Amino acid sequence: MLKQNLTFKLTQKLSPQQIKLMKLIQLPTLDFEQRIKNEIEENPALETGTEEKATDIERLEDANFSENNFDNQEIDIESYIGDDETPSYKLNAFNYNSEVEEKSAPISSHTSLHENLKNQTNVLILTEKEKIISDFIIGSIDESGYLSRSIDELIDDIAFTQNQIVSSKELKNVLGMIQNLEPPGIASRNLQECLSLQLKRKFKTNEILIATKIIDEGFDLFSKKHFEKMQEKFDIDQHLLKKGLSEIEKLNPKPGGSISSFSENNHIVPDFILSVNENFINVNLNRRNAPDLHISKNYKEMLKGYQDTKMKSKAQKETVQFIKQKLDAAKWFIEAITQRYQTLTLTIDAIVKFQTEYFLTGDEKKLKPMILKDIAEKTNMDISTVSRVANSKYIETPYGTFLLKKFFSESLKNLEGEEVSIFEIKKILQSIIESENKKNPFSDMALSIELSKKGYSLARRTVAKYREQLNFPVARLRKEL
């Protein structure tokens, strides 16, 4: 049975401009620069550069054009054509002095992995069909250097896109050629094949022969670190096994990483720069965060020409409407950048003040428990806004460059009842694991007991969670000969 009911519901929605502002706040420095560049290209009323005259973009604020204004010729042109050319918020005041040196490392130019491999195939003698196969194989190699698609999938792709029927034998033949390129282990289908290909290129010493047997014939035992079973299987003593394992440790499990493929998009540019001088902390936004934006002078002159014209045609009114829209968009964008700077400045100041002891010393044990709510309360901002800043912004300090979220952590109480940061506990756990006897590494239960001895009471499951977050495997896989 169908029923109709009236219900009242109160919801809160962000306006399109608020959403754009949130996205602008979230952008890291390089993406922010690109966003400004795109806005300037799309909006001819917005320009960048240092102007001679000081600013007051707020004159645009009271402008209120509508179609009725045009009909009555009551257009407030004055609010759009003031003498001021650049925004009044003076971005430099928030961030840096004009004489401060820009602190950003130069970005190196590198040939990508795929370009490098294609360049190497130029010396191979390939038929047209083999070149097609080669391009498909290289295009399917991931950043780690592994072939990400199966033989059958590649055969189907070539048949579908190139109308070429390729046999498994033909494809494997070309794959073998590519696997002989540099770096060793490239285009492998799994870790075992990757290590095996690298060993085949080495001079055949006793150690290399043992290492090859371990990978080709006992990979499962090797991956599970069953040392005694490997000794039995290959009839070797512990000394020779250790030498073979030592050779395997020298191999590269990610051959693609040996060829740099950095680009400007993944180069980290800090959003904040922090310095310490005689127990005084100084933090500023990176200079690259501070463009000088202003309203186009040409657009203002066009409006002035319209104001001086006595007879105003419909075409002129439509042109002014277009100019007004572009000026409003430019005004909003400049104000949004102002809001972005204020938000970033408030957030970083609150974080630095909260973690003063750490920033003065660089001692990670002095990081206080700090959650997003702590900073949100100090800045009178929403938790989601603080989260956007913390998850996407980097700070350069005398102790390294870090993502801001590194300084946020929950708290636990030690045996003395004091609140300590989880980050501090993780550092102690890391120290325990790194100093353990690798022939008999600690289980998670043993790690819990060791932490208890140092004054931190944690359940085994909690220890296991922190161990995984620190990228340490279970005890069995940490075992060494």
C-alpha positions, 0 to 999 in steps of 0.5 A: 500500500502506497502512502504519501507523507510530508517530512521536514528535514534540515540539511546543510549544503556547501555552495559551489564557491565554498567547495571550490575554496575547500579544494583550493585549500587542499592543493599542495604548492605545485598544484596550487601554482598550476591552478593559478596558471589555469585561472589566468588562462581562463579569465583574461580579467585576472593577471599576475605580476608586480604593479607600481600602485597599491591595491584595493580590490575590495572596491569591486565588492559593492558592485551589483549588476543585473539585466535591469541595471542595463535597461535603466543605464544605472551601471555602477562602473566606478566600483570596477574602474578604480585606480588601484591595480593589485589586491589589498591583502598584500600576500607577502605580509602573510608569507615572506619578505621580498628579500627572502631567498626562495627555498626549493630544490631544483627539479632534475630532468630524467628519462622515464623507464618506458622511454629508456626501454624503448630507446634500448629496443632501437638496437634490436633487430625486430620485424614490424610485428615484433615492434608492435609486440615490444611496444605493448610489452613495454607499455604494460611494465609498471613502475617497479619494472614488472609486467603487469599483464599476462601473456594471454591478455597481451595477445588479446590486446594486440589482436583487438587494437592492432588486428594482429594475430600473435602466438604465445611463442612469438610474444614470449620470444620478444619478452625474452629480448626485453628481459635482456635489456637493462636493468637486469630483472626488467619485465619479470612476471613475478618476484621469483622470475625477477631474482632468477633473471638477475642471477643468470647475468652474474658470474657463476661462483659457488655462491651464485649457483647456490643462490640460483638453486634457492630461487629456482628450486626452493623459492617457497622455502626461501620466502618462508625463511625455512633455513633448515629445510633449505639445507636439507634440500640442497645438502649444504651447510649453514655457512654456504647457505648464508653465502647464497642468501647474501648474494640474493640480498644484493639483488634488486626486487624492484628493477624499475626503481633503478631508473629515475622517473621523477617529474615535476608533479611528484616532486615535493615542494614544502608549503611551509618553511620553518627555521630555529634561531636561538630557541626562536621558531620562525615559520613562513609559507613558501615563497612559491605560495605568494603570487601577486594577482590583480585585475586587468588594466585593459578590462578596466579601461574597457569599462571606462570607455563604456562609461564615457559613451553617451549612447549605449547599444545592446551589444555594448551592454552585453559586452559589459555584462561579460566583463562584469562576470569576468571581474567578479570571477577574478575578485572571488579568486583573489579573495579565495587565495586570501582565505587560503593563506589565512587558513594555512597560516592559522593552522601552521601557527597552531601546530607549531605552538602545540609542538614547540618542544619538538620543533626546538629540538627535533627529538621525536620523543617530545612530540605531544599527543595531538589530534585534529580536534585540538587544532580545530579548537585553537583556530576556530575552524572545522575539523575537516578543514584542518584535515585537508591542510594536514593531509596535503601540506609539507613543512621543511624543518632543520630536521627534514621535510615532513607531511603535517599529518606526521605530527598528529597522533592519538595518546595512550597512558603509560604505567605512570598515568602520563599521556604519551603520543602513539608516535613515541611508542612506535619509535620505542617499538621500532628500536626494540625490533631493530636491536632484537636478536635476528636469530630469535626475533621477538613475537608480538607477545614478546614485544608487548612484554618488552614494551611493558618493561619500558612502561607502556602496557599494550595488548598483543593485537595493538602491538601487531597493528603498530608493527605492521604500520612500521612495515616490520613483518612477523617474527618468522620473516624477520629471522636471519641465519 
